[in-house]
Amino acid sequence: MLTLLRTLTTFFGIALLLLGLGWWVHPAEAANMLGASLLDGTGRSTQIGDSGAFFIGAGFLLAWGAIRQNSTLVLTGGCLVGLVAPGRVLSATLHGGAWTTDEIVGEIVMLVVAIATATLIRQAQDQVTFR
């Protein structure tokens, strides 16, 4: 089960890394993939810089943590992704944003997988430590 979860977590991480690189290299396409439009001026700089950094950072934490069996990195990456879901809910309920149920579910799934992966990594390391 740990191998499956580590593989899935690594896959999620690589997908996020690629999306982040997309924000920096082809931002219009990256925005389109997320159902967003590319902003103008300072908003565009912020959108590209922040979105690219977020996806690359969270993706790196998930993938590298899963590959290196580092539960802290996996959990940190998962929490970053998971924190997007309440932001989306707040956007939709308080600020006139669209409900993005599919994306919210995807973020929660990534968070749950990250928590499960981190837990099993920690348990496996504890078993080795106490032998």
Number of C-alpha atoms within 10 A of each C-alpha: 9 17 12 10 19 26 16 19 30 23 16 20 28 21 17 23 24 16 25 26 19 21 23 17 13 13 22 16 16 23 19 11 12 10 10 11 14 17 14 10 9 9 11 14 13 13 18 25 15 15 21 23 17 19 25 23 17 25 29 22 27 37 27 19 26 29 14 12 20 19 24 18 21 34 24 19 28 29 20 19 24 21 14 15 20 13 12 19 17 14 15 14 12 9 10 9 12 11 14 14 12 9 14 20 13 14 21 20 15 22 24 16 20 31 21 20 30 28 17 19 23 16 14 13 14 11 9 9 8 6 5
